Amino acid sequence: MRTLFLHRSWRDRFASNGRLRLRTFAERSVEHLKHWAFVYVAIAAIALWFHAHYGFGLNASPSLPHRLYLIHKGEMPSRGDFVAFRWAGGGPYPAGVTFIKVLAGMPGDEVTRDAQGFHLNGIPVGVPKPVSLRGQPLEPGPTGRIPEGRYYVQAGHPDSLDSRYQLTGWIHASQIIGRADALF
């Protein structure tokens, strides 16, 4: 009797010369790999390509409205975009931790500080706090014209550790991983 299915029947798969023959694990594995090898290689190639061009960033603090970000590695953000950068070290975080902030100031912009807080090209961008949430003293960040290769980063939250503080300061272009897009 003919079947309409293209796969072998259960009996054909396991029977040999009228006797029940169970295939070994190695035989089943080789057959599986022959059938699915292309799919596995394609998945591995896509994963390697994705890892080379993209990454994920997690914002664990309430400094930004979103928690998970897709990082476009090597893509320089524009003013107002989210930027992913490596923490230089110091304070409560080890060097190399990924931070995500808003790129607010570009080279050539003027940063000033007065009694009302920090201003970027005359526009208020934040008020520095004297101490952190953990009670550690915070030194105000740099003022003046942002030099070439440096950027002012911020987040709208009053407790954000951003360029208002010396710990972060103006981030260097070498610290930037890339532009980040909020996922959720």
PyMOL commands that place a pseudoatom at each C-alpha (Angstrom):
pseudoatom trace, name=CA, resn=MET, resi=1, chain=A, elem=C, hetatm=0, pos=[0.000, 0.000, 0.000]
pseudoatom trace, name=CA, resn=ARG, resi=2, chain=A, elem=C, hetatm=0, pos=[1.364, 3.414, -0.926]
pseudoatom trace, name=CA, resn=THR, resi=3, chain=A, elem=C, hetatm=0, pos=[1.338, 6.308, 1.461]
pseudoatom trace, name=CA, resn=LEU, resi=4, chain=A, elem=C, hetatm=0, pos=[1.017, 9.930, 0.560]
pseudoatom trace, name=CA, resn=PHE, resi=5, chain=A, elem=C, hetatm=0, pos=[3.701, 10.928, 3.044]
pseudoatom trace, name=CA, resn=LEU, resi=6, chain=A, elem=C, hetatm=0, pos=[7.298, 11.453, 2.022]
pseudoatom trace, name=CA, resn=HIS, resi=7, chain=A, elem=C, hetatm=0, pos=[8.802, 10.218, 5.269]
pseudoatom trace, name=CA, resn=ARG, resi=8, chain=A, elem=C, hetatm=0, pos=[9.517, 6.577, 5.942]
pseudoatom trace, name=CA, resn=SER, resi=9, chain=A, elem=C, hetatm=0, pos=[7.061, 4.556, 7.960]
pseudoatom trace, name=CA, resn=TRP, resi=10, chain=A, elem=C, hetatm=0, pos=[7.831, 3.490, 11.502]
pseudoatom trace, name=CA, resn=ARG, resi=11, chain=A, elem=C, hetatm=0, pos=[8.456, -0.083, 10.394]
pseudoatom trace, name=CA, resn=ASP, resi=12, chain=A, elem=C, hetatm=0, pos=[10.781, 0.945, 7.572]
pseudoatom trace, name=CA, resn=ARG, resi=13, chain=A, elem=C, hetatm=0, pos=[12.722, 3.137, 9.919]
pseudoatom trace, name=CA, resn=PHE, resi=14, chain=A, elem=C, hetatm=0, pos=[13.398, 0.484, 12.534]
pseudoatom trace, name=CA, resn=ALA, resi=15, chain=A, elem=C, hetatm=0, pos=[13.061, -2.860, 10.753]
pseudoatom trace, name=CA, resn=SER, resi=16, chain=A, elem=C, hetatm=0, pos=[15.819, -4.578, 8.804]
pseudoatom trace, name=CA, resn=ASN, resi=17, chain=A, elem=C, hetatm=0, pos=[15.272, -7.955, 7.147]
pseudoatom trace, name=CA, resn=GLY, resi=18, chain=A, elem=C, hetatm=0, pos=[12.087, -8.510, 9.087]
pseudoatom trace, name=CA, resn=ARG, resi=19, chain=A, elem=C, hetatm=0, pos=[13.781, -7.998, 12.460]
pseudoatom trace, name=CA, resn=LEU, resi=20, chain=A, elem=C, hetatm=0, pos=[13.403, -4.983, 14.715]
pseudoatom trace, name=CA, resn=ARG, resi=21, chain=A, elem=C, hetatm=0, pos=[16.639, -3.011, 14.624]
pseudoatom trace, name=CA, resn=LEU, resi=22, chain=A, elem=C, hetatm=0, pos=[17.153, -0.065, 16.939]
pseudoatom trace, name=CA, resn=ARG, resi=23, chain=A, elem=C, hetatm=0, pos=[19.616, 2.533, 15.697]
pseudoatom trace, name=CA, resn=THR, resi=24, chain=A, elem=C, hetatm=0, pos=[22.379, 3.662, 17.997]
pseudoatom trace, name=CA, resn=PHE, resi=25, chain=A, elem=C, hetatm=0, pos=[22.582, 7.181, 19.323]
pseudoatom trace, name=CA, resn=ALA, resi=26, chain=A, elem=C, hetatm=0, pos=[25.584, 7.863, 17.067]
pseudoatom trace, name=CA, resn=GLU, resi=27, chain=A, elem=C, hetatm=0, pos=[23.669, 6.741, 13.963]
pseudoatom trace, name=CA, resn=ARG, resi=28, chain=A, elem=C, hetatm=0, pos=[20.706, 8.927, 14.846]
pseudoatom trace, name=CA, resn=SER, resi=29, chain=A, elem=C, hetatm=0, pos=[23.011, 11.886, 15.593]
pseudoatom trace, name=CA, resn=VAL, resi=30, chain=A, elem=C, hetatm=0, pos=[24.822, 11.605, 12.256]
pseudoatom trace, name=CA, resn=GLU, resi=31, chain=A, elem=C, hetatm=0, pos=[21.524, 11.397, 10.380]
pseudoatom trace, name=CA, resn=HIS, resi=32, chain=A, elem=C, hetatm=0, pos=[20.197, 14.395, 12.309]
pseudoatom trace, name=CA, resn=LEU, resi=33, chain=A, elem=C, hetatm=0, pos=[23.316, 16.458, 11.560]
pseudoatom trace, name=CA, resn=LYS, resi=34, chain=A, elem=C, hetatm=0, pos=[23.215, 15.573, 7.860]
pseudoatom trace, name=CA, resn=HIS, resi=35, chain=A, elem=C, hetatm=0, pos=[19.646, 16.798, 7.718]
pseudoatom trace, name=CA, resn=TRP, resi=36, chain=A, elem=C, hetatm=0, pos=[20.008, 19.943, 9.859]
pseudoatom trace, name=CA, resn=ALA, resi=37, chain=A, elem=C, hetatm=0, pos=[23.675, 21.011, 9.424]
pseudoatom trace, name=CA, resn=PHE, resi=38, chain=A, elem=C, hetatm=0, pos=[22.864, 23.881, 7.063]
pseudoatom trace, name=CA, resn=VAL, resi=39, chain=A, elem=C, hetatm=0, pos=[20.325, 25.295, 9.517]
pseudoatom trace, name=CA, resn=TYR, resi=40, chain=A, elem=C, hetatm=0, pos=[22.799, 25.140, 12.416]
pseudoatom trace, name=CA, resn=VAL, resi=41, chain=A, elem=C, hetatm=0, pos=[25.553, 26.807, 10.374]
pseudoatom trace, name=CA, resn=ALA, resi=42, chain=A, elem=C, hetatm=0, pos=[23.136, 29.537, 9.243]
pseudoatom trace, name=CA, resn=ILE, resi=43, chain=A, elem=C, hetatm=0, pos=[22.022, 30.214, 12.829]
pseudoatom trace, name=CA, resn=ALA, resi=44, chain=A, elem=C, hetatm=0, pos=[25.653, 30.405, 14.010]
pseudoatom trace, name=CA, resn=ALA, resi=45, chain=A, elem=C, hetatm=0, pos=[26.576, 32.797, 11.174]
pseudoatom trace, name=CA, resn=ILE, resi=46, chain=A, elem=C, hetatm=0, pos=[23.612, 35.063, 11.934]
pseudoatom trace, name=CA, resn=ALA, resi=47, chain=A, elem=C, hetatm=0, pos=[24.473, 35.057, 15.658]
pseudoatom trace, name=CA, resn=LEU, resi=48, chain=A, elem=C, hetatm=0, pos=[28.110, 36.000, 14.953]
pseudoatom trace, name=CA, resn=TRP, resi=49, chain=A, elem=C, hetatm=0, pos=[27.046, 38.777, 12.579]
pseudoatom trace, name=CA, resn=PHE, resi=50, chain=A, elem=C, hetatm=0, pos=[24.524, 40.115, 15.119]
pseudoatom trace, name=CA, resn=HIS, resi=51, chain=A, elem=C, hetatm=0, pos=[27.106, 40.085, 17.927]
pseudoatom trace, name=CA, resn=ALA, resi=52, chain=A, elem=C, hetatm=0, pos=[29.600, 41.994, 15.752]
pseudoatom trace, name=CA, resn=HIS, resi=53, chain=A, elem=C, hetatm=0, pos=[27.106, 44.762, 14.877]
pseudoatom trace, name=CA, resn=TYR, resi=54, chain=A, elem=C, hetatm=0, pos=[24.624, 44.884, 17.742]
pseudoatom trace, name=CA, resn=GLY, resi=55, chain=A, elem=C, hetatm=0, pos=[24.348, 44.368, 21.469]
pseudoatom trace, name=CA, resn=PHE, resi=56, chain=A, elem=C, hetatm=0, pos=[21.891, 44.809, 24.277]
pseudoatom trace, name=CA, resn=GLY, resi=57, chain=A, elem=C, hetatm=0, pos=[22.131, 47.332, 27.086]
pseudoatom trace, name=CA, resn=LEU, resi=58, chain=A, elem=C, hetatm=0, pos=[20.233, 47.167, 30.337]
pseudoatom trace, name=CA, resn=ASN, resi=59, chain=A, elem=C, hetatm=0, pos=[19.477, 50.274, 32.383]
pseudoatom trace, name=CA, resn=ALA, resi=60, chain=A, elem=C, hetatm=0, pos=[19.051, 49.075, 35.959]
pseudoatom trace, name=CA, resn=SER, resi=61, chain=A, elem=C, hetatm=0, pos=[18.431, 52.525, 37.453]
pseudoatom trace, name=CA, resn=PRO, resi=62, chain=A, elem=C, hetatm=0, pos=[15.379, 54.788, 37.106]
pseudoatom trace, name=CA, resn=SER, resi=63, chain=A, elem=C, hetatm=0, pos=[17.482, 57.452, 35.338]
pseudoatom trace, name=CA, resn=LEU, resi=64, chain=A, elem=C, hetatm=0, pos=[15.885, 56.711, 31.944]
pseudoatom trace, name=CA, resn=PRO, resi=65, chain=A, elem=C, hetatm=0, pos=[12.290, 55.753, 31.119]
pseudoatom trace, name=CA, resn=HIS, resi=66, chain=A, elem=C, hetatm=0, pos=[13.248, 52.475, 29.401]
pseudoatom trace, name=CA, resn=ARG, resi=67, chain=A, elem=C, hetatm=0, pos=[15.051, 49.380, 30.699]
pseudoatom trace, name=CA, resn=LEU, resi=68, chain=A, elem=C, hetatm=0, pos=[16.300, 47.467, 27.620]
pseudoatom trace, name=CA, resn=TYR, resi=69, chain=A, elem=C, hetatm=0, pos=[18.175, 49.022, 24.692]
pseudoatom trace, name=CA, resn=LEU, resi=70, chain=A, elem=C, hetatm=0, pos=[19.457, 47.729, 21.357]
pseudoatom trace, name=CA, resn=ILE, resi=71, chain=A, elem=C, hetatm=0, pos=[22.992, 49.047, 20.816]
pseudoatom trace, name=CA, resn=HIS, resi=72, chain=A, elem=C, hetatm=0, pos=[24.170, 49.723, 17.251]
pseudoatom trace, name=CA, resn=LYS, resi=73, chain=A, elem=C, hetatm=0, pos=[27.910, 49.147, 17.725]
pseudoatom trace, name=CA, resn=GLY, resi=74, chain=A, elem=C, hetatm=0, pos=[30.183, 51.621, 15.984]
pseudoatom trace, name=CA, resn=GLU, resi=75, chain=A, elem=C, hetatm=0, pos=[27.356, 53.960, 14.976]
pseudoatom trace, name=CA, resn=MET, resi=76, chain=A, elem=C, hetatm=0, pos=[27.960, 57.480, 16.256]
pseudoatom trace, name=CA, resn=PRO, resi=77, chain=A, elem=C, hetatm=0, pos=[24.818, 58.972, 17.815]
pseudoatom trace, name=CA, resn=SER, resi=78, chain=A, elem=C, hetatm=0, pos=[23.547, 62.461, 17.067]
pseudoatom trace, name=CA, resn=ARG, resi=79, chain=A, elem=C, hetatm=0, pos=[22.560, 65.070, 19.616]
pseudoatom trace, name=CA, resn=GLY, resi=80, chain=A, elem=C, hetatm=0, pos=[19.459, 63.867, 21.490]
pseudoatom trace, name=CA, resn=ASP, resi=81, chain=A, elem=C, hetatm=0, pos=[20.028, 60.163, 20.710]
pseudoatom trace, name=CA, resn=PHE, resi=82, chain=A, elem=C, hetatm=0, pos=[20.660, 57.539, 23.351]
pseudoatom trace, name=CA, resn=VAL, resi=83, chain=A, elem=C, hetatm=0, pos=[24.355, 56.715, 23.547]
pseudoatom trace, name=CA, resn=ALA, resi=84, chain=A, elem=C, hetatm=0, pos=[25.910, 53.541, 24.974]
pseudoatom trace, name=CA, resn=PHE, resi=85, chain=A, elem=C, hetatm=0, pos=[29.379, 54.018, 26.447]
pseudoatom trace, name=CA, resn=ARG, resi=86, chain=A, elem=C, hetatm=0, pos=[31.851, 52.217, 28.684]
pseudoatom trace, name=CA, resn=TRP, resi=87, chain=A, elem=C, hetatm=0, pos=[32.225, 53.610, 32.182]
pseudoatom trace, name=CA, resn=ALA, resi=88, chain=A, elem=C, hetatm=0, pos=[35.783, 54.869, 32.692]
pseudoatom trace, name=CA, resn=GLY, resi=89, chain=A, elem=C, hetatm=0, pos=[35.895, 53.599, 36.272]
pseudoatom trace, name=CA, resn=GLY, resi=90, chain=A, elem=C, hetatm=0, pos=[35.624, 55.077, 39.717]
pseudoatom trace, name=CA, resn=GLY, resi=91, chain=A, elem=C, hetatm=0, pos=[32.795, 55.527, 42.144]
pseudoatom trace, name=CA, resn=PRO, resi=92, chain=A, elem=C, hetatm=0, pos=[30.329, 52.699, 42.642]
pseudoatom trace, name=CA, resn=TYR, resi=93, chain=A, elem=C, hetatm=0, pos=[30.925, 51.030, 39.238]
pseudoatom trace, name=CA, resn=PRO, resi=94, chain=A, elem=C, hetatm=0, pos=[33.917, 49.098, 37.859]
pseudoatom trace, name=CA, resn=ALA, resi=95, chain=A, elem=C, hetatm=0, pos=[35.581, 50.208, 34.630]
pseudoatom trace, name=CA, resn=GLY, resi=96, chain=A, elem=C, hetatm=0, pos=[33.967, 48.872, 31.466]
pseudoatom trace, name=CA, resn=VAL, resi=97, chain=A, elem=C, hetatm=0, pos=[30.349, 48.757, 32.648]
pseudoatom trace, name=CA, resn=THR, resi=98, chain=A, elem=C, hetatm=0, pos=[27.961, 49.806, 29.870]
pseudoatom trace, name=CA, resn=PHE, resi=99, chain=A, elem=C, hetatm=0, pos=[26.088, 53.036, 30.574]
pseudoatom trace, name=CA, resn=ILE, resi=100, chain=A, elem=C, hetatm=0, pos=[23.255, 54.460, 28.502]
pseudoatom trace, name=CA, resn=LYS, resi=101, chain=A, elem=C, hetatm=0, pos=[22.490, 58.181, 28.557]
pseudoatom trace, name=CA, resn=VAL, resi=102, chain=A, elem=C, hetatm=0, pos=[21.276, 60.894, 26.196]
pseudoatom trace, name=CA, resn=LEU, resi=103, chain=A, elem=C, hetatm=0, pos=[23.963, 62.590, 24.112]
pseudoatom trace, name=CA, resn=ALA, resi=104, chain=A, elem=C, hetatm=0, pos=[23.290, 66.252, 24.920]
pseudoatom trace, name=CA, resn=GLY, resi=105, chain=A, elem=C, hetatm=0, pos=[26.518, 68.159, 24.299]
pseudoatom trace, name=CA, resn=MET, resi=106, chain=A, elem=C, hetatm=0, pos=[28.858, 67.976, 21.318]
pseudoatom trace, name=CA, resn=PRO, resi=107, chain=A, elem=C, hetatm=0, pos=[32.396, 69.294, 20.803]
pseudoatom trace, name=CA, resn=GLY, resi=108, chain=A, elem=C, hetatm=0, pos=[32.335, 73.092, 20.692]
pseudoatom trace, name=CA, resn=ASP, resi=109, chain=A, elem=C, hetatm=0, pos=[29.253, 73.460, 22.916]
pseudoatom trace, name=CA, resn=GLU, resi=110, chain=A, elem=C, hetatm=0, pos=[29.544, 75.706, 25.984]
pseudoatom trace, name=CA, resn=VAL, resi=111, chain=A, elem=C, hetatm=0, pos=[28.827, 74.261, 29.453]
pseudoatom trace, name=CA, resn=THR, resi=112, chain=A, elem=C, hetatm=0, pos=[28.275, 76.739, 32.305]
pseudoatom trace, name=CA, resn=ARG, resi=113, chain=A, elem=C, hetatm=0, pos=[27.251, 76.388, 35.943]
pseudoatom trace, name=CA, resn=ASP, resi=114, chain=A, elem=C, hetatm=0, pos=[25.554, 78.906, 38.217]
pseudoatom trace, name=CA, resn=ALA, resi=115, chain=A, elem=C, hetatm=0, pos=[23.251, 78.829, 41.254]
pseudoatom trace, name=CA, resn=GLN, resi=116, chain=A, elem=C, hetatm=0, pos=[20.444, 77.334, 39.124]
pseudoatom trace, name=CA, resn=GLY, resi=117, chain=A, elem=C, hetatm=0, pos=[22.594, 74.434, 37.868]
pseudoatom trace, name=CA, resn=PHE, resi=118, chain=A, elem=C, hetatm=0, pos=[24.295, 73.413, 34.642]
pseudoatom trace, name=CA, resn=HIS, resi=119, chain=A, elem=C, hetatm=0, pos=[23.524, 75.021, 31.285]
pseudoatom trace, name=CA, resn=LEU, resi=120, chain=A, elem=C, hetatm=0, pos=[24.424, 73.771, 27.839]
pseudoatom trace, name=CA, resn=ASN, resi=121, chain=A, elem=C, hetatm=0, pos=[24.639, 76.629, 25.325]
pseudoatom trace, name=CA, resn=GLY, resi=122, chain=A, elem=C, hetatm=0, pos=[22.496, 78.674, 27.737]
pseudoatom trace, name=CA, resn=ILE, resi=123, chain=A, elem=C, hetatm=0, pos=[19.781, 75.992, 28.123]
pseudoatom trace, name=CA, resn=PRO, resi=124, chain=A, elem=C, hetatm=0, pos=[19.325, 74.454, 31.617]
pseudoatom trace, name=CA, resn=VAL, resi=125, chain=A, elem=C, hetatm=0, pos=[20.268, 70.764, 31.629]
pseudoatom trace, name=CA, resn=GLY, resi=126, chain=A, elem=C, hetatm=0, pos=[20.339, 69.818, 35.299]
pseudoatom trace, name=CA, resn=VAL, resi=127, chain=A, elem=C, hetatm=0, pos=[21.033, 70.708, 38.890]
pseudoatom trace, name=CA, resn=PRO, resi=128, chain=A, elem=C, hetatm=0, pos=[23.928, 68.907, 40.599]
pseudoatom trace, name=CA, resn=LYS, resi=129, chain=A, elem=C, hetatm=0, pos=[23.371, 67.328, 43.998]
pseudoatom trace, name=CA, resn=PRO, resi=130, chain=A, elem=C, hetatm=0, pos=[25.985, 67.646, 46.745]
pseudoatom trace, name=CA, resn=VAL, resi=131, chain=A, elem=C, hetatm=0, pos=[25.730, 63.952, 47.761]
pseudoatom trace, name=CA, resn=SER, resi=132, chain=A, elem=C, hetatm=0, pos=[24.704, 60.698, 46.071]
pseudoatom trace, name=CA, resn=LEU, resi=133, chain=A, elem=C, hetatm=0, pos=[21.811, 58.482, 47.169]
pseudoatom trace, name=CA, resn=ARG, resi=134, chain=A, elem=C, hetatm=0, pos=[24.407, 56.496, 49.161]
pseudoatom trace, name=CA, resn=GLY, resi=135, chain=A, elem=C, hetatm=0, pos=[25.543, 59.634, 50.971]
pseudoatom trace, name=CA, resn=GLN, resi=136, chain=A, elem=C, hetatm=0, pos=[28.872, 59.997, 49.160]
pseudoatom trace, name=CA, resn=PRO, resi=137, chain=A, elem=C, hetatm=0, pos=[29.946, 63.534, 48.224]
pseudoatom trace, name=CA, resn=LEU, resi=138, chain=A, elem=C, hetatm=0, pos=[29.657, 64.415, 44.527]
pseudoatom trace, name=CA, resn=GLU, resi=139, chain=A, elem=C, hetatm=0, pos=[31.958, 66.919, 42.844]
pseudoatom trace, name=CA, resn=PRO, resi=140, chain=A, elem=C, hetatm=0, pos=[30.418, 69.048, 40.077]
pseudoatom trace, name=CA, resn=GLY, resi=141, chain=A, elem=C, hetatm=0, pos=[31.477, 68.223, 36.529]
pseudoatom trace, name=CA, resn=PRO, resi=142, chain=A, elem=C, hetatm=0, pos=[33.590, 70.328, 34.189]
pseudoatom trace, name=CA, resn=THR, resi=143, chain=A, elem=C, hetatm=0, pos=[32.519, 73.621, 32.655]
pseudoatom trace, name=CA, resn=GLY, resi=144, chain=A, elem=C, hetatm=0, pos=[33.720, 75.507, 29.603]
pseudoatom trace, name=CA, resn=ARG, resi=145, chain=A, elem=C, hetatm=0, pos=[33.833, 74.690, 25.913]
pseudoatom trace, name=CA, resn=ILE, resi=146, chain=A, elem=C, hetatm=0, pos=[33.584, 70.939, 25.253]
pseudoatom trace, name=CA, resn=PRO, resi=147, chain=A, elem=C, hetatm=0, pos=[36.832, 69.929, 23.511]
pseudoatom trace, name=CA, resn=GLU, resi=148, chain=A, elem=C, hetatm=0, pos=[37.076, 67.868, 20.338]
pseudoatom trace, name=CA, resn=GLY, resi=149, chain=A, elem=C, hetatm=0, pos=[36.498, 64.166, 21.012]
pseudoatom trace, name=CA, resn=ARG, resi=150, chain=A, elem=C, hetatm=0, pos=[34.476, 64.786, 24.209]
pseudoatom trace, name=CA, resn=TYR, resi=151, chain=A, elem=C, hetatm=0, pos=[30.709, 64.704, 24.804]
pseudoatom trace, name=CA, resn=TYR, resi=152, chain=A, elem=C, hetatm=0, pos=[28.247, 65.814, 27.485]
pseudoatom trace, name=CA, resn=VAL, resi=153, chain=A, elem=C, hetatm=0, pos=[25.787, 63.054, 28.464]
pseudoatom trace, name=CA, resn=GLN, resi=154, chain=A, elem=C, hetatm=0, pos=[22.715, 63.335, 30.646]
pseudoatom trace, name=CA, resn=ALA, resi=155, chain=A, elem=C, hetatm=0, pos=[19.467, 61.729, 31.715]
pseudoatom trace, name=CA, resn=GLY, resi=156, chain=A, elem=C, hetatm=0, pos=[16.376, 63.574, 32.868]
pseudoatom trace, name=CA, resn=HIS, resi=157, chain=A, elem=C, hetatm=0, pos=[16.330, 61.987, 36.324]
pseudoatom trace, name=CA, resn=PRO, resi=158, chain=A, elem=C, hetatm=0, pos=[17.650, 64.123, 39.230]
pseudoatom trace, name=CA, resn=ASP, resi=159, chain=A, elem=C, hetatm=0, pos=[19.702, 61.175, 40.570]
pseudoatom trace, name=CA, resn=SER, resi=160, chain=A, elem=C, hetatm=0, pos=[21.326, 60.290, 37.237]
pseudoatom trace, name=CA, resn=LEU, resi=161, chain=A, elem=C, hetatm=0, pos=[25.114, 59.932, 37.343]
pseudoatom trace, name=CA, resn=ASP, resi=162, chain=A, elem=C, hetatm=0, pos=[25.836, 62.006, 34.238]
pseudoatom trace, name=CA, resn=SER, resi=163, chain=A, elem=C, hetatm=0, pos=[28.142, 64.809, 33.051]
pseudoatom trace, name=CA, resn=ARG, resi=164, chain=A, elem=C, hetatm=0, pos=[26.927, 67.100, 35.849]
pseudoatom trace, name=CA, resn=TYR, resi=165, chain=A, elem=C, hetatm=0, pos=[29.404, 65.217, 38.054]
pseudoatom trace, name=CA, resn=GLN, resi=166, chain=A, elem=C, hetatm=0, pos=[33.176, 64.876, 37.944]
pseudoatom trace, name=CA, resn=LEU, resi=167, chain=A, elem=C, hetatm=0, pos=[32.858, 61.068, 38.180]
pseudoatom trace, name=CA, resn=THR, resi=168, chain=A, elem=C, hetatm=0, pos=[31.351, 60.970, 34.694]
pseudoatom trace, name=CA, resn=GLY, resi=169, chain=A, elem=C, hetatm=0, pos=[32.545, 64.267, 33.275]
pseudoatom trace, name=CA, resn=TRP, resi=170, chain=A, elem=C, hetatm=0, pos=[32.635, 64.677, 29.534]
pseudoatom trace, name=CA, resn=ILE, resi=171, chain=A, elem=C, hetatm=0, pos=[32.918, 61.219, 28.036]
pseudoatom trace, name=CA, resn=HIS, resi=172, chain=A, elem=C, hetatm=0, pos=[35.670, 60.549, 25.522]
pseudoatom trace, name=CA, resn=ALA, resi=173, chain=A, elem=C, hetatm=0, pos=[34.880, 59.343, 21.992]
pseudoatom trace, name=CA, resn=SER, resi=174, chain=A, elem=C, hetatm=0, pos=[36.867, 56.149, 22.699]
pseudoatom trace, name=CA, resn=GLN, resi=175, chain=A, elem=C, hetatm=0, pos=[34.352, 55.221, 25.431]
pseudoatom trace, name=CA, resn=ILE, resi=176, chain=A, elem=C, hetatm=0, pos=[31.390, 55.281, 23.022]
pseudoatom trace, name=CA, resn=ILE, resi=177, chain=A, elem=C, hetatm=0, pos=[30.102, 51.858, 21.976]
pseudoatom trace, name=CA, resn=GLY, resi=178, chain=A, elem=C, hetatm=0, pos=[27.397, 53.219, 19.681]
pseudoatom trace, name=CA, resn=ARG, resi=179, chain=A, elem=C, hetatm=0, pos=[23.887, 54.568, 19.308]
pseudoatom trace, name=CA, resn=ALA, resi=180, chain=A, elem=C, hetatm=0, pos=[21.182, 52.906, 21.405]
pseudoatom trace, name=CA, resn=ASP, resi=181, chain=A, elem=C, hetatm=0, pos=[17.477, 52.442, 20.653]
pseudoatom trace, name=CA, resn=ALA, resi=182, chain=A, elem=C, hetatm=0, pos=[14.972, 51.877, 23.457]
pseudoatom trace, name=CA, resn=LEU, resi=183, chain=A, elem=C, hetatm=0, pos=[13.185, 48.517, 23.199]
pseudoatom trace, name=CA, resn=PHE, resi=184, chain=A, elem=C, hetatm=0, pos=[11.094, 48.638, 26.383]
for i in range(1, 184): cmd.bond("trace and resi %d" % i, "trace and resi %d" % (i + 1))
show_as sticks, trace
zoom trace
